[in-house]
Structure formats: structure tokens, C-alpha cells
Amino acid sequence: MIELRSDTFTLPSSAMRDAIATASLGDDVYGEDPTVRALEERAAARLGKAAACLMPSGTMANLASVMAHCPRGSKLLVGDESDIFLYESNGAAICGGIVYEPIPTQADGRLLLSDLAAACSGDPADPAFARPALICLENTHNRSGGRVLPLDYLQQVALFAQARALPIHLDGARIFNAAIALDLSPAVIASYADSVQFCLSKGLAAPVGSIVAGTAAFIEKVRGVRKMLGGDMHQGGFVAAAGIVALDQMVDRLREDHANARRFAEGLAQLPAIQIDLDSVETNIVIFRVIDDRFTPQTFVAAARRCGLQVGEFGHGRIRAVTYFGITAQDVYAALALIENLMIQGPDA
């Protein structure tokens, strides 16, 4: 089976497994796990931030960040196609009493300044007014196909936010993919945000874990929220050891994932029954449509699975495929051959 549903299907490298087995351990709840501390220091330095905190998951990392930024009853400005809004179980509202203000998401993942400004309007004296407290951006943008937010756009949003005394949180689950695509340090991207979350467990191939980075004072707040949410890990060095390998060894190789995604996209573009925008394929995510009337997205996904290929239905009539560590160029060519054959045989293949 060729698995392309998500880069969360990465398996740890042999170096990660060795690091996990030999990790130096302590109790991180007491701040005494040396491997966790080493990872957090390394992650903060990579993002150009003062401090960082290891989290069990990206969902908890985003939630803890939002709750650390936002008072209860305040408003979170977030894209209507963002992972925070669509996939993270309304955690900010349920756990933090924070109001989601969904902002229309452009095809490339941007939130227009005019839409952000409209969401900030209102009379603070009105008892029904929810005061904006945070802007959330996503980079790369998952639902837009792994698109990278341009630096000039990030600068514009940063200036907009500064003028309104609003912090910015960046859901940078795949920020290292964005950095590779732009050929920049991730710290340059992170410099436009007050806090950043990134996943160790997607393209960086660690088995579990995410990082939140920001100021030292902010990270202390995040640690308090992590405790409340049940996210403290005692001997967290087992998790952190793989994260250190991820940062040291798995960043530059993301170029391979991007190259494989481009191979897959260009191969799909040669098939008459597939519709794809090649210009939108910037990192490791490929989104396409099947325009053969014999298929719906659901029947295509089911038929592909029967033929040995796992891809995901992605809303709005789209299909998503994601490349990652462990997926080779040969896998890509085999997946293309399976799809080409499926287009000949039809949904009952």
C-alpha cells in the first residue's frame, strides 16, 4: 500500500530510534529532563525566539498558545479554512471561553487585511462587543495545498497587528517546509509572529510532539496552560530525543518531499481526467480534482484504496496527497501508474 493521506504517517528514522533508546532522562514536570531542555533550547534558537516548550501535539500547542494570549470572552481572528478553526475541536471556545471570528481564506492561504480590519471594527462600549485579542496565521497553509505565505504579506499583517496592539500566533506546523521553499531560515518567517507552533511529527518524522516558541514570559504562561490541559510529560526525554534528531537531520531532506510532490503533480497533470493547478504545488502537499463523471471524490478514494493507494478526500470536491520521509520517487511513479490504470478501469476497479 502506498500511503499518501498525510505526512503524519511518517515513521521515525533509525537514528531517532537509537536516540530514544539512549536518551538521558529526568522529570520534566520539575524542569529536570536534560533532553527536553536541550530540545527546547535548540528549537527556540532555530526560530529566533527566547524560549520554547515541548508539547504532546500540535493541537495542544495551538490551544495552549491561544489561551496564553487571549482573555476569556475575547475574540480570536482565524482563517475559515485553517486547521485551528476546522480540525481542533473548538478547543479555544470550550476550554478558554474564547470567541472564534472566522476570516475568509484566500486561495493561497492569506487573510486579507481588509477582512481583518472588518473583524476588528465595533464599539468597545457595546456589551455585545468581543474585543479582538489575537490573529492566527497558518504557514504553510494546509487546506490551500501547502502554500507558503509570502514574506511581504507577513510583514503587512505584522504592521497591521502592531497598529492595533494585537499579537500574532503562527500555526507553523510545517514552517520548515515553508523555510525550505523560500530558501530562508525559519527564524525569518517566525520573526513576524509573537508565538509559533511547529510539529516534530509531520515532515520532520519524529513519532510525537510539537514545539511552541515565543518570549520567556509567554512560554511560562504556555507551561501553565499545558499543565491544566494535562499535557505535562514526566520523562519527556524519550519524546525530545527524537525531536533533536528531527531538527538536526530531517530539515534539509524536506527538499526530497517537495521534489516528490512536484513529480506527482506533474504526472497527474498529464492525465486528462485529473484537474490540478501546478502553480499551487509549492511544498509537499498536492491537491487535485477528478473530473471524470464516473467518479465522486469518495468513490475515487475508495477505488484507489482497493488498488493499493491511500489518498484523502479533502472537501470542496478535492483530493489530497502528501509526500514525506519514507515515500520515494519510485512510490510516486507507482502511484501515478495506479491512478492512470484506475482512470481506464473506472470506479469498480
PyMOL commands that set and color helices and strands:
alter all, ss='L'
color gray80, all
select helices_A, chain A and resi 7-9+14-22+28-30+34-47+58-69+83-87+91-96+113-120+151-163+175-182+186-190+216-229+237-249+254-269+278-280+297-307+329-345
alter helices_A, ss='H'
color red, helices_A
select strands_A, chain A and resi 2-3+51-55+75-79+99-103+132-138+168-171+195-199+210-214+274-275+285-290+309-310+312-313+319-322
alter strands_A, ss='S'
color yellow, strands_A
deselect
rebuild
show_as cartoon
